[in-house]
């Protein structure tokens, strides 16, 4: 987590000095929604990996991809290397709308069953610390999630990183919210099909939630989740706020042509594209 924090600081510094670089890359990534609703998520992985390689001189990035999913030890999409320290750390990229955000799939379904054994409400600071220190919550601060958040209606996007350490420090209450129940305006209420455990701070501000992880639960109904609007104080924008983006229709045309061209044409196009990237580096 320390290495990832350092990376976030460096990314934020780069954006503060060269905002046009991230605006351009994110606009191209979210243009991919014109091709398919989920296409942008997969292409964000290679797009952000290449962004790091092209523009963050002390870091390099390796796209893990789907081919190696069986060998993954973490929920990573890319691996980032700090070339000064040689430290490596995995990062999971998420492309979500500005609402619910999954931080961990909890693939072994440990979190909700563990909380169920603690009762319907946990207030004791000592008990909360024991929960976070448990094996069931071992991934709470170990998953480096880099969420690319977008509001398609307003054509805005943001890279908002959830502050796990702040969440850990500030959790003052964990409560069970049953199926169809609500807690103020912080949960879905009747539309929710499964119970959740909600994490709140001392002012009853929403932090995150653990969703039901039983046998009938799918990927959207289990794991550790938060909400980019309800938990705004627990996010840090490494793009220094919202970015206005626009669709690049020429890019869609490029993909259409590329899928029908040969590798010779791709090599020639790659040379042209690299020259263009070198040009914008100097802007």
C-alpha positions, 0 to 999 in steps of 0.5 A: 500500500505504501508503494501504491500511495507513492505512485498516486502522489506521482500520478497526481503531480503529473496531472497537475502539470500536464492535465492534457495528457490524462484528458486525452487518454481518458477521452479515448478510453471512454470513447470505447463505450461507443463500441460496447458498454463493457469494452472501455473497461478492458481497454482501460487496462492496456490504455492506463498501462501504456499511459504509465509507460509513456508519461511516468518516467520513474515507473513502468507497467505490465498488463497482466491481462486475462491470459494469466488469470489462473496464476493471479495471486491478487485481483490485479489487472496491471503490475507497476514497477517503481524503477528507482526502488524496483518495488512491484505492486499489483493494481486492479483497474475498475471502470464504473459509473459514479455510483456503487463501486466494488473494491473486492470480489471476496471470491472466497466468500469470507467477509459476510459469514465472518461478520454474521458471527459478530452479531447485527451491530458492532460498536466496540472499537476493540471488536472493530479492530479485531474484525479488520485484523482477521483473516476474513478481512486480510485483503481490506488494505491489500487490494490496490484499486484504481477506479476510473469513474465516469458520468456519461450524461455530463461527459465527465470522468475522474480517477477516484481512489478509496482511502482504505486506511482512513476507512479503517481508522474512522469506522465506528459502527458496523450494522446489518441491513436486512433484505429490502431494508434501508438506512436513511438514503444510504442504501437501495432499500426495497430494490436490494435482494440481499442483506449487507453489513454497512460501515459507518463513521462516528457521525453515521456517514457511510464508508463502505459495505460488505454484501451477502456472500452466500451460494446464491449470490453473484459477483454483484451481490457479494464482496466489499463495496462502496459508493462514490457519491455517498462516501465522497470523503473517503476518496482521493481524486488523483486527477485533481477533480472531474475532467470533461471528456469528449468522444473521439470518433476518429478512434472508432474508425481507426479500430474498424480499419485496424481490424481489417488491416494486416500486421504490416499496416499496424506496424506503420500505424504504430510508428505514426502513433508513437511520433504523435505521443512524442509530440504531445509529451513536449506540449 
